[in-house]
Amino acid sequence: AVNFGNGLAVLGQQPKTNIAIFCETRAEWMIAAQEIVSQIPRLRHIITVDGKPTTWSEFPKGVIVHTMASVQAMGAKADSGNKQQARPVPSDIAVIMYTSGSTGIPKGVMISHCNIIAGITGMAERIPNLGEKDIYIGYLPLAHVLELSAELVCLSHGCRIGYSSPQTLADQSSKIKKGSKGDVTTLKPTLMAAVPEIMDRIYKNVMNKVNEMTSFQRNLFILAYNYKMEQISKGYTTPLCDSLIFRKVRMLLGGKIRILLCGGAPLSAATQRFMNICFCCPVGQGYGLTESAGAGTITEGWDRLIKLKSVNLILNASRTYSKHESACFLTGIRISQRSIKSVSNFCCITNIRFCSSSIDRKKDLVKLQAGEYVSLGKVEAALKNLSLVDNICVYANSFHSYVIGFVVPNQKELAELARKKGFKGTWEEICKSPEMEKEVLKVLAEAAMAANLEKFEIPVKIRLSPDPWTPETGLVTDAFKLKRKELTAYYQMDIDRITWLCKKW
């Protein structure tokens, strides 16, 4: 990292000027981030990670292309002994981190060195005995504040980091040859960060395998699961169950995970209980924003409720709040003071709180025509664990008294359901069939009632999507968070059709 920073100085890089990092999650990203802070008035240099491309004909004259190795070599040869190195002060900008864009155009948040240090210090307090013996696996986008802050926590405490990707993470990942081992099996990490999407997939895959077991095996697993859940609630451990029943499940993440950190979206209670029990480790669920340099608050290990601890709460005097509603303002040195094209002195996350738990962001809360509040994230979390559902987006507005849903069904499960119901056709025909929509809606309604959702929270109509939602489609972020505005625009014709049907009905 030092050589790379010296090499950038040889190329003319000045302190307090910006450098753009356009790279997947890997060691070179973090090496560059450790040594650069940068605003380039005119592009002069491009540094490639994997080698120099054969042609750069699209770029204007005057742009020089370097490999990362060549810049490091420049830095190693540079005579910087007599030159005093410029050190940043706490208020200097460390990184301009863009928000995920799940609710609109991404915003560039200017995060200072002081913000980052305060953020990672708070996160580290939730990880006991963090040190050089720990191994962290990095695979989430480093351009997302969750992964950046998690890796900085590890580097600040001497932990080792192994880099992976969602396509090579597990033994069953898409780019892992059948019979070969995934990165997590080879690396055997002790620490891991994940978004709810990843944990929900693990939960569904394991439960599908449990359902395929013999009756004896399935009942034994359920017995051990319920027994351990009861023992955990009493503060006891279950070493026998851990070694005999849950060992194979733990091996899905290498077998040595001791702490999981989850953030980016709400995690359902069922999934968090499952991860606690089957992976034999606490799950710290974080809540915050890019403006708070990562997690604004993190749960205790075995607590599934996000508690607002060491946070200043201020109610906005200019408006009236309902009995279930309050605005949460985070203040302190970890909060970014500004963002591109905006200036603020505090971070308002305006959450809806019931008792002591944070349910959802206000922007994901909709007041229906009859006055009931619906938490879209809460409904999605309750239904997403179904094996029939790969992804789901719930839609509602204040002009109607009902909720509808857009569902990406699991192809194997929906095909099996169609076979049982005697429906034949292509995958697109199955998804567009009103008959299959009704059958899936029945399954969702049963799951919603089992999750104790209110009647007005249960979708009355759904639309099945034959195509998955990926970052390439623009319907989800790189961290697989739903882009509600884009999804609403994409399915506007279906929303209009369902609205007309509901009025007729």
Buried (B, 14 or more C-beta within 10 A) or exposed (E): BBBBBBBBBBBEBEEEEEBEBEBBBBBBBBBBBEBBBBEEEEEEBBBBBEEBEEEEEEEEEEEEEBBBBBBBBBBEEBEEEEEEEEEBEEEBBBBBBBBBBBBEEBBBBBBBBBBBBBBBEBBBEBBEEBEEEBBBBBBBBBBBBBBBBBBBBBBBBEBBBBBBBBEBBBBEBEEBEEEEEBBBBBBBBBBBBBBBBBBBBBBBBBBEEBEEEEEEEBEBBEEBBEBBBEBBEEEEEBEEBBEEBBEEBBBBBBBBBBBBBBBBBBBBBBBBBBBBBBBBBBBBBBBBBBBBBBBBBBBEBBBBEBBBEEBEEEEEEEEEEEEEBBBBBBBBBBBBBBBEEEEEEEBBBBBBBEEEBBBBBBEBBBEBEEEBBBBBBBBBBBBBBBBBBBBBBBBBBEEBBBBBBBBBBBBEBBBEBBEEEEBEEEBEEBBBBEEBBEBBBEBBBEBBEEBEBEEBBBBBBBBBBBEBBEBEEBBBBBBBBBBBEBBBEBBEEBBEEBBEEBEEE
